[in-house]
Amino acid sequence: MPSTTRRALLSTVATGVVGSVAGCQSLMNDRASLGRPNTTGLSAATLWLADDVSLPSPVDVETTDTRTDADVAVFPAADASVAPATETLAADVPVAVAGDDALATLLAICRGAERSYGFASNGWNSSTDVAGAVPRSETLHTHVFVTADYPDDLPWALGDILQPATHDCAVPSEHVSLPETARSLGTARVRGYNAVGEFDRRDRVFVRPDSDPTPVFAEMEATIVAGRIEGPTGPYRADRVKTVADFDQRFTDVGPAAQTTDALGVRNVSDDTEKIASVEFSPRNEAARESFTACQRARFAVDDLSTPFRYTGNARFRWADPQLLENETFLHHTPGSAAWYPR
């Protein structure tokens, strides 16, 4: 039976024109036809759930009354969650926030953490129901689930925080080399699904603090999946991914370069005069039409790392259903102002 959740009903009537700049509005389509992805990562996990957090029935998981004994601690989206969640991160325990405007609460939690972190967008609206952060060494890895409904999608999102898929770049950005002395500022993830497939965008930033100005390496990894992994499939196949980053600074290099491989056709459409790094990836074989990971890396420099630095980023995902006269296409974009906070 099709989903009748709040966001599914709204998305059936939400249409719009997608702009050409990196920060364009997302075209939201109905995502009810294939249902939500399979829940993985919770089978051996122990959760701590705040009193105001609920899981949908019939999810059965191990729980604990002690936050620091959990694999992940789940807090409600509320100001009162900020202090205890920040303390939980300090104890190296991942946290998740559930409820309306979950991202605003997570932003406040990360501000109190003594670790570097970033968000691929700090401007998602109050319909963001699930977000999380995972401590890794001196950084945080942030997760924002832009199509998750609370509480129905909470088990899927928690499992994805605990056990995120690993992806290999279909075409590596090897000619933009990453120095051995580069320091990671973390990973900022945007995750979701729709009526035809799944998408997973991860931004990573590295800096080399021993130079002035400071070299910065901004990576964007975008995975497109047609249908569901180990689940129902539909007629749509992966058709294109375009990664875009618009910087205040002029970048000195971006990759990968234009090329054709067995799996992908790659077009580097960057414009250094406009300070826009952008690469298009199109599948060339059946395996890539089911799923592939596009990777972009740009190098630039900043004069001051004492304040947050930003760029406008977007991973533009497109699926296609071949028709007799013209392909039917389905789009999902992840636009926003990325913000990174070195510590």
C-alpha positions in Angstrom: 0.0 0.0 0.0 1.5 3.4 -0.9 2.8 5.5 1.9 0.4 8.2 3.2 3.0 10.0 5.4 3.0 13.8 5.7 5.9 14.3 3.3 4.8 11.7 0.8 1.5 13.4 0.4 3.1 16.8 0.0 5.7 15.5 -2.5 3.1 14.1 -4.9 2.1 17.7 -5.7 5.5 19.4 -5.4 6.9 20.3 -8.7 9.2 23.1 -9.8 11.9 24.3 -12.2 15.5 23.3 -11.3 17.9 26.2 -11.7 21.3 26.1 -13.2 23.4 27.4 -10.3 24.9 25.2 -7.5 22.4 26.3 -4.9 19.2 25.7 -6.8 16.0 24.5 -5.3 15.4 20.7 -5.1 12.8 19.2 -7.3 10.9 16.9 -5.0 9.0 13.9 -6.5 6.7 11.3 -4.9 8.8 8.7 -3.3 6.0 6.3 -2.2 6.0 3.7 -5.0 9.0 1.6 -3.9 8.7 2.1 -0.1 11.6 2.8 2.2 15.0 1.0 1.9 15.8 -2.0 3.9 16.9 -1.4 7.5 20.5 -2.6 8.2 22.9 -1.9 10.9 20.6 -2.3 13.9 20.6 -6.1 14.3 23.5 -6.1 16.7 23.2 -2.5 18.0 22.3 -1.2 21.4 20.3 2.0 21.5 19.7 4.6 24.2 16.3 6.3 23.6 15.3 9.5 25.3 11.8 9.5 26.9 10.3 11.6 24.1 11.7 9.4 21.3 9.7 6.5 19.9 10.4 3.7 17.3 7.7 2.5 15.0 6.1 -0.9 15.8 7.2 -3.7 15.4 10.9 -2.7 15.5 12.6 -4.7 18.2 16.1 -3.6 19.3 18.3 -3.9 22.3 18.2 -0.8 24.5 20.1 0.5 27.5 19.4 3.0 30.3 23.0 4.5 30.1 23.8 6.8 27.2 27.5 5.9 27.2 26.8 2.2 27.0 24.9 2.6 23.7 26.1 2.3 20.1 24.0 5.4 19.4 22.0 7.7 21.7 18.8 9.2 20.2 17.5 12.6 21.5 14.4 14.6 20.6 14.7 17.7 18.5 14.6 20.2 21.4 16.9 22.8 23.1 17.0 20.5 26.2 18.8 17.9 24.2 21.8 20.0 23.4 23.8 19.7 26.6 23.4 16.0 27.2 24.0 15.1 23.6 27.2 17.2 23.5 28.4 15.3 26.6 27.5 12.0 24.9 29.7 13.0 21.8 32.5 13.9 24.2 32.3 10.2 25.4 32.8 9.1 21.8 29.2 7.8 21.5 27.3 8.7 18.2 24.2 10.7 18.6 21.0 11.1 16.6 18.3 13.7 16.7 14.7 12.9 15.8 11.6 15.1 15.3 10.7 18.3 13.5 13.7 20.5 12.8 16.2 17.9 13.9 19.0 19.6 12.0 18.7 22.8 14.1 19.2 20.8 17.2 22.2 18.9 15.8 23.8 22.2 14.6 23.7 23.4 18.2 25.1 20.1 19.5 28.0 20.2 17.1 28.8 23.8 18.0 29.4 22.6 21.6 31.7 19.8 20.5 35.5 20.3 20.7 36.0 18.7 17.2 36.2 19.9 13.6 33.0 19.3 11.7 31.0 20.5 8.7 27.6 20.3 7.1 26.9 20.0 3.4 24.1 22.4 4.0 23.2 24.2 7.2 19.9 25.4 5.7 17.6 22.4 5.5 14.2 23.5 6.8 12.1 22.2 9.6 10.9 19.1 7.6 14.3 17.5 8.3 13.2 14.8 10.8 16.4 12.8 11.4 20.1 13.9 11.7 23.1 12.5 13.5 26.8 12.9 14.3 29.5 10.3 14.7 32.7 11.1 16.6 35.9 10.1 14.7 39.2 11.0 16.3 39.3 14.8 16.3 36.4 15.2 13.9 32.6 14.6 13.6 30.9 12.9 10.7 27.5 14.4 10.2 24.5 12.7 8.7 21.4 14.6 7.4 18.4 12.5 6.2 16.6 14.8 3.9 13.7 12.5 3.0 13.2 10.6 6.3 9.9 10.7 8.2 9.8 10.4 11.9 9.1 7.8 13.4 8.7 5.5 10.4 12.1 6.1 8.9 14.0 6.3 12.2 15.2 2.6 12.2 16.5 2.9 8.7 18.3 6.2 9.4 19.9 4.9 12.7 21.1 1.8 10.9 22.6 3.9 8.2 24.4 6.1 10.7 25.9 3.0 12.4 26.7 1.1 9.2 27.0 3.5 6.3 27.7 1.9 3.0 31.3 2.2 1.6 31.7 3.3 -2.0 34.6 3.3 -4.5 34.9 6.1 -6.9 34.1 5.0 -10.4 36.7 7.4 -11.7 39.2 8.6 -9.0 40.4 12.2 -8.9 44.1 11.1 -8.7 45.7 14.0 -10.5 44.5 16.4 -7.7 46.8 14.8 -5.1 46.1 14.9 -1.4 49.3 15.7 0.6 50.3 13.2 3.3 50.2 16.1 5.9 46.6 17.0 5.1 44.3 17.0 8.1 40.7 15.9 7.8 37.9 18.2 9.0 35.3 15.4 8.9 32.6 14.2 6.6 29.3 15.9 5.9 26.6 13.5 4.5 23.2 14.1 2.8 21.2 10.8 2.5 17.8 10.0 1.1 15.6 8.0 -1.2 12.7 8.7 -3.5 10.2 6.9 -5.8 12.9 5.5 -8.1 16.1 5.0 -6.1 18.5 6.2 -3.5 21.1 8.9 -3.3 24.1 9.4 -0.9 26.2 12.6 -1.0 29.3 12.9 1.2 31.5 16.0 1.3 34.9 15.8 2.8 37.4 18.6 3.5 41.1 18.4 4.2 43.5 21.2 5.0 47.3 21.5 5.2 47.7 23.8 8.1 51.5 24.1 7.8 51.2 26.6 4.9 50.1 30.2 4.5 47.7 30.6 2.8 46.3 27.3 3.8 45.6 24.8 1.0 42.1 23.3 1.2 40.9 20.1 -0.6 37.1 19.8 -1.0 35.8 16.5 -2.1 32.3 15.5 -3.1 31.3 11.9 -3.4 27.8 11.2 -4.9 26.3 7.7 -5.1 23.2 7.1 -7.2 21.2 3.9 -6.9 18.5 2.7 -9.2 15.6 0.9 -7.4 16.6 -0.6 -4.1 19.6 -2.5 -3.0 18.3 -6.0 -2.2 14.8 -4.7 -2.6 12.1 -3.9 -5.2 13.2 -2.4 -8.5 11.5 -0.1 -11.0 12.0 0.9 -14.6 14.2 3.9 -13.9 18.0 3.5 -14.2 20.8 5.8 -13.2 21.2 8.4 -15.9 23.6 11.1 -14.7 25.2 12.7 -11.7 26.6 16.2 -11.8 28.7 17.5 -8.9 29.0 21.3 -8.4 30.9 23.5 -6.0 30.9 27.3 -6.2 33.7 28.8 -4.2 34.5 32.3 -3.0 38.2 31.6 -3.7 39.6 30.8 -7.1 40.4 27.0 -7.2 43.8 25.9 -8.6 42.7 22.4 -9.8 39.7 20.1 -10.0 39.3 16.5 -11.0 38.7 14.1 -12.5 39.6 15.2 -16.0 37.3 14.6 -19.0 37.6 10.9 -20.1 35.7 7.8 -21.2 36.0 4.5 -19.3 34.1 1.2 -19.6 31.7 2.4 -16.9 31.4 6.2 -17.3 31.7 9.1 -19.6 33.2 12.1 -17.7 32.9 15.7 -18.7 34.7 18.4 -16.6 32.5 21.5 -17.1 34.3 23.6 -14.5 34.6 27.4 -15.0 37.6 28.8 -13.1 36.7 32.4 -14.0 33.4 31.9 -12.2 35.0 29.8 -9.5 32.7 26.9 -10.2 34.1 23.4 -10.0 31.8 21.0 -11.8 32.0 17.5 -13.3 29.3 15.4 -15.1 29.2 11.6 -14.9 27.1 9.4 -17.3 26.9 5.6 -17.2 28.0 3.5 -20.2 27.2 0.0 -19.1 24.4 -1.9 -17.3 26.2 -2.2 -14.0 26.7 1.6 -13.8 23.1 2.2 -14.8 22.2 0.3 -11.6 24.6 2.2 -9.3 27.8 4.2 -9.5 29.7 6.7 -7.3 30.9 10.0 -8.8 33.8 11.8 -7.1 35.1 15.3 -7.5 38.0 17.0 -5.7 38.9 20.7 -5.9 42.0 22.5 -4.5 41.9 26.1 -3.3 43.4 28.2 -0.5 42.1 30.3 2.4 43.9 33.0 4.3 42.3 32.4 7.7 41.2 29.1 9.3 40.0 30.7 12.5 36.5 31.2 11.2 34.2 28.9 9.3 34.6 28.8 5.5 31.8 28.0 3.1 31.1 27.0 -0.5 27.8 26.4 -2.3 27.5 22.8 -3.3 25.1 20.5 -5.1 25.0 16.9 -6.2 22.4 16.6 -9.0 21.1 13.1 -9.4 19.1 12.1 -12.5 17.3 8.8 -13.3 15.7 7.9 -16.6 13.0 5.4 -17.8 13.6 4.9 -21.6 10.4 5.5 -23.6 9.6 5.1 -27.3 9.8 8.8 -28.1 11.5 10.4 -25.1 13.0 9.3 -21.8 11.0 10.0 -18.6 13.4 11.5 -16.1 13.4 11.8 -12.4 15.6 14.4 -10.5 16.8 14.9 -7.0 19.2 17.7 -6.0 21.0 18.4 -2.8 21.7 22.1 -2.9 23.0 24.3 0.0 25.7 26.4 1.6 28.3 24.0 3.0 29.9 25.2 6.2 33.1 23.9 7.8 34.3 24.6 11.3 38.0 23.8 11.9 39.0 23.3 15.6 
